[in-house]
Amino acid sequence: MTVGSQVKQCKFTLQGIEQGLLGLSTLAQEEAARKILNEARDTLNEVIMDLDKRVEQLEMEEPQYKGL
């Protein structure tokens, strides 16, 4: 598995976790729990955005990673 495909796989995994946090926050009955879950989701979203930038960088440096 190439570095590019590993980074993309990590990103897709984190996106799944992000969706799980969203689902949990909508089911949470306590406001404090919803707030914590939403904060975790926001932090995770920042990590995903950073990974997107890294994927772009990898694709520019190593064209064979593009589209993987």
N, C-alpha and C positions, 0 to 999 in steps of 0.2 A: 504494500500500500504506500503510495507516494505521500509526501508531506502535504501537498495540496489537497488530496482526497481525505487525509486525516483531519485537517483543519475544517474542511467542509462537513465531514461526518460529525465532528464535535459541535459545529454550529447547528446542524439539524437536530442533534440530541438536545441541545440547550433550548431550541425553539419548542420542542415537545414538552420539556420541563416548564417552560414559560406558559404554555397553554394549560398545563396541569395546575399551575399556581393561579391562573385566571379562573379556572373552574372552581378551585377550592375557595377563592375569595368571594365568589358569588354565592357559595353555599354556606359560608361562615355566618353564624348568627351574631357573634359579638363584633362590635365595631373595632375593638383593639386587634382582634385576629385579622379582620379584613385589611386594616391598615398595615400590619406587619407583612401580610401576603402580598399586598400591592407594592410595598417598598421593595420586597425581595424580587418581585417581577420587574420593577423598574431597573433595579441594579443588574439583573440578568439581561435585560434588554440592552443596557449599555455595553455589556460584555459581547453580546451578539453583534452589535454595531461595530465594535472593535475588530471582531473576527471577520466581518465583511470587508473592512479596510485591509486586513491582512491578506485575505483571499485575493483582492484586487492587486495588491503588491506582488504576491506570488505569481499571479497570472502575467503581470508585466515583466517580471524578472525571468520567469520560466514559462514560455508560451505553451509548452506541452501540458501544463496544468489547466489551461483554459478549457472550460466546459466539462471538467471532470466532476 
